[in-house]
């Protein structure tokens, strides 16, 4: 799967104000975080957030962002990874 889909999913889960830098210091990549699963996410979010983004992680999977990625590619927009 295109790794950018994991990044789009992660930004959706964290929302624009989310701190992906701290998360990446622990997990390395958005894909590794996704693959870690919900039990690991709950533990991580409890340690850094007052309100857990777990609900948002349940709403979508990386593949749900295929249309977004295609739109970005069509318009020459880059996904920062």
Biotite code that builds the C-alpha atoms (Angstrom):
import biotite.structure as struc

atoms = struc.array([
    struc.Atom([0.000, 0.000, 0.000], chain_id="A", res_id=1, res_name="UNK", atom_name="CA", element="C"),
    struc.Atom([1.196, 3.529, -0.706], chain_id="A", res_id=2, res_name="UNK", atom_name="CA", element="C"),
    struc.Atom([2.757, 4.796, 2.546], chain_id="A", res_id=3, res_name="UNK", atom_name="CA", element="C"),
    struc.Atom([1.169, 8.219, 2.019], chain_id="A", res_id=4, res_name="UNK", atom_name="CA", element="C"),
    struc.Atom([-2.226, 6.666, 2.783], chain_id="A", res_id=5, res_name="UNK", atom_name="CA", element="C"),
    struc.Atom([-0.999, 5.927, 6.295], chain_id="A", res_id=6, res_name="UNK", atom_name="CA", element="C"),
    struc.Atom([0.091, 9.555, 6.659], chain_id="A", res_id=7, res_name="UNK", atom_name="CA", element="C"),
    struc.Atom([-3.291, 10.842, 5.526], chain_id="A", res_id=8, res_name="UNK", atom_name="CA", element="C"),
    struc.Atom([-4.994, 8.487, 7.993], chain_id="A", res_id=9, res_name="UNK", atom_name="CA", element="C"),
    struc.Atom([-2.672, 9.586, 10.801], chain_id="A", res_id=10, res_name="UNK", atom_name="CA", element="C"),
    struc.Atom([-3.370, 13.263, 10.174], chain_id="A", res_id=11, res_name="UNK", atom_name="CA", element="C"),
    struc.Atom([-7.093, 12.521, 10.196], chain_id="A", res_id=12, res_name="UNK", atom_name="CA", element="C"),
    struc.Atom([-6.748, 10.686, 13.525], chain_id="A", res_id=13, res_name="UNK", atom_name="CA", element="C"),
    struc.Atom([-4.565, 13.338, 15.154], chain_id="A", res_id=14, res_name="UNK", atom_name="CA", element="C"),
    struc.Atom([-6.336, 16.301, 13.516], chain_id="A", res_id=15, res_name="UNK", atom_name="CA", element="C"),
    struc.Atom([-4.286, 19.291, 12.359], chain_id="A", res_id=16, res_name="UNK", atom_name="CA", element="C"),
    struc.Atom([-3.290, 20.208, 15.911], chain_id="A", res_id=17, res_name="UNK", atom_name="CA", element="C"),
    struc.Atom([-1.962, 16.720, 16.642], chain_id="A", res_id=18, res_name="UNK", atom_name="CA", element="C"),
    struc.Atom([1.674, 16.147, 17.496], chain_id="A", res_id=19, res_name="UNK", atom_name="CA", element="C"),
    struc.Atom([2.923, 13.578, 15.002], chain_id="A", res_id=20, res_name="UNK", atom_name="CA", element="C"),
    struc.Atom([6.563, 14.318, 15.880], chain_id="A", res_id=21, res_name="UNK", atom_name="CA", element="C"),
    struc.Atom([6.215, 12.848, 19.370], chain_id="A", res_id=22, res_name="UNK", atom_name="CA", element="C"),
    struc.Atom([4.335, 9.849, 17.988], chain_id="A", res_id=23, res_name="UNK", atom_name="CA", element="C"),
    struc.Atom([7.030, 9.213, 15.377], chain_id="A", res_id=24, res_name="UNK", atom_name="CA", element="C"),
    struc.Atom([9.724, 9.304, 18.032], chain_id="A", res_id=25, res_name="UNK", atom_name="CA", element="C"),
    struc.Atom([8.000, 6.272, 19.554], chain_id="A", res_id=26, res_name="UNK", atom_name="CA", element="C"),
    struc.Atom([6.775, 4.373, 16.468], chain_id="A", res_id=27, res_name="UNK", atom_name="CA", element="C"),
    struc.Atom([9.015, 5.509, 13.618], chain_id="A", res_id=28, res_name="UNK", atom_name="CA", element="C"),
    struc.Atom([6.418, 5.725, 10.820], chain_id="A", res_id=29, res_name="UNK", atom_name="CA", element="C"),
    struc.Atom([2.691, 6.223, 10.372], chain_id="A", res_id=30, res_name="UNK", atom_name="CA", element="C"),
    struc.Atom([2.434, 2.648, 9.060], chain_id="A", res_id=31, res_name="UNK", atom_name="CA", element="C"),
    struc.Atom([4.174, 1.218, 12.131], chain_id="A", res_id=32, res_name="UNK", atom_name="CA", element="C"),
    struc.Atom([1.782, 3.145, 14.351], chain_id="A", res_id=33, res_name="UNK", atom_name="CA", element="C"),
    struc.Atom([-1.223, 1.866, 12.373], chain_id="A", res_id=34, res_name="UNK", atom_name="CA", element="C"),
    struc.Atom([0.060, -1.716, 12.531], chain_id="A", res_id=35, res_name="UNK", atom_name="CA", element="C"),
    struc.Atom([0.608, -1.460, 16.307], chain_id="A", res_id=36, res_name="UNK", atom_name="CA", element="C"),
    struc.Atom([-3.169, -1.663, 16.791], chain_id="A", res_id=37, res_name="UNK", atom_name="CA", element="C"),
    struc.Atom([-5.751, -0.186, 19.091], chain_id="A", res_id=38, res_name="UNK", atom_name="CA", element="C"),
    struc.Atom([-4.449, -1.500, 22.397], chain_id="A", res_id=39, res_name="UNK", atom_name="CA", element="C"),
    struc.Atom([-1.119, 0.177, 21.724], chain_id="A", res_id=40, res_name="UNK", atom_name="CA", element="C"),
    struc.Atom([-2.844, 3.359, 20.489], chain_id="A", res_id=41, res_name="UNK", atom_name="CA", element="C"),
    struc.Atom([-4.908, 3.586, 23.660], chain_id="A", res_id=42, res_name="UNK", atom_name="CA", element="C"),
    struc.Atom([-1.794, 3.271, 25.781], chain_id="A", res_id=43, res_name="UNK", atom_name="CA", element="C"),
    struc.Atom([0.052, 5.914, 23.757], chain_id="A", res_id=44, res_name="UNK", atom_name="CA", element="C"),
    struc.Atom([-2.821, 8.403, 23.659], chain_id="A", res_id=45, res_name="UNK", atom_name="CA", element="C"),
    struc.Atom([-3.510, 8.054, 27.382], chain_id="A", res_id=46, res_name="UNK", atom_name="CA", element="C"),
    struc.Atom([0.089, 9.055, 28.019], chain_id="A", res_id=47, res_name="UNK", atom_name="CA", element="C"),
    struc.Atom([0.033, 12.212, 25.856], chain_id="A", res_id=48, res_name="UNK", atom_name="CA", element="C"),
    struc.Atom([-3.567, 13.402, 25.420], chain_id="A", res_id=49, res_name="UNK", atom_name="CA", element="C"),
    struc.Atom([-6.315, 14.405, 27.788], chain_id="A", res_id=50, res_name="UNK", atom_name="CA", element="C"),
    struc.Atom([-8.923, 13.248, 25.267], chain_id="A", res_id=51, res_name="UNK", atom_name="CA", element="C"),
    struc.Atom([-8.079, 10.180, 23.209], chain_id="A", res_id=52, res_name="UNK", atom_name="CA", element="C"),
    struc.Atom([-8.268, 10.296, 19.384], chain_id="A", res_id=53, res_name="UNK", atom_name="CA", element="C"),
    struc.Atom([-9.203, 6.588, 19.433], chain_id="A", res_id=54, res_name="UNK", atom_name="CA", element="C"),
    struc.Atom([-12.747, 7.387, 18.300], chain_id="A", res_id=55, res_name="UNK", atom_name="CA", element="C"),
    struc.Atom([-11.349, 8.995, 15.147], chain_id="A", res_id=56, res_name="UNK", atom_name="CA", element="C"),
    struc.Atom([-9.090, 6.004, 14.497], chain_id="A", res_id=57, res_name="UNK", atom_name="CA", element="C"),
    struc.Atom([-12.159, 3.759, 14.456], chain_id="A", res_id=58, res_name="UNK", atom_name="CA", element="C"),
    struc.Atom([-13.893, 5.843, 11.788], chain_id="A", res_id=59, res_name="UNK", atom_name="CA", element="C"),
    struc.Atom([-11.468, 5.256, 8.910], chain_id="A", res_id=60, res_name="UNK", atom_name="CA", element="C"),
    struc.Atom([-8.640, 3.049, 7.632], chain_id="A", res_id=61, res_name="UNK", atom_name="CA", element="C"),
    struc.Atom([-5.741, 4.216, 5.418], chain_id="A", res_id=62, res_name="UNK", atom_name="CA", element="C"),
    struc.Atom([-7.441, 2.911, 2.271], chain_id="A", res_id=63, res_name="UNK", atom_name="CA", element="C"),
    struc.Atom([-10.282, 5.390, 2.868], chain_id="A", res_id=64, res_name="UNK", atom_name="CA", element="C"),
    struc.Atom([-7.898, 8.144, 1.797], chain_id="A", res_id=65, res_name="UNK", atom_name="CA", element="C"),
    struc.Atom([-7.264, 6.753, -1.691], chain_id="A", res_id=66, res_name="UNK", atom_name="CA", element="C"),
    struc.Atom([-9.479, 9.422, -3.290], chain_id="A", res_id=67, res_name="UNK", atom_name="CA", element="C"),
    struc.Atom([-7.700, 12.146, -1.317], chain_id="A", res_id=68, res_name="UNK", atom_name="CA", element="C"),
    struc.Atom([-4.321, 10.831, -2.406], chain_id="A", res_id=69, res_name="UNK", atom_name="CA", element="C"),
    struc.Atom([-5.414, 10.630, -6.047], chain_id="A", res_id=70, res_name="UNK", atom_name="CA", element="C"),
    struc.Atom([-6.669, 14.223, -5.852], chain_id="A", res_id=71, res_name="UNK", atom_name="CA", element="C"),
    struc.Atom([-3.348, 15.354, -4.381], chain_id="A", res_id=72, res_name="UNK", atom_name="CA", element="C"),
    struc.Atom([-1.441, 13.514, -7.115], chain_id="A", res_id=73, res_name="UNK", atom_name="CA", element="C"),
    struc.Atom([-3.682, 14.991, -9.824], chain_id="A", res_id=74, res_name="UNK", atom_name="CA", element="C"),
    struc.Atom([-2.966, 18.517, -8.628], chain_id="A", res_id=75, res_name="UNK", atom_name="CA", element="C"),
    struc.Atom([0.721, 17.944, -7.915], chain_id="A", res_id=76, res_name="UNK", atom_name="CA", element="C"),
    struc.Atom([0.344, 18.249, -4.149], chain_id="A", res_id=77, res_name="UNK", atom_name="CA", element="C"),
    struc.Atom([2.909, 16.457, -2.017], chain_id="A", res_id=78, res_name="UNK", atom_name="CA", element="C"),
    struc.Atom([2.158, 14.516, 1.149], chain_id="A", res_id=79, res_name="UNK", atom_name="CA", element="C"),
    struc.Atom([4.768, 15.297, 3.790], chain_id="A", res_id=80, res_name="UNK", atom_name="CA", element="C"),
    struc.Atom([5.964, 12.054, 5.358], chain_id="A", res_id=81, res_name="UNK", atom_name="CA", element="C"),
])
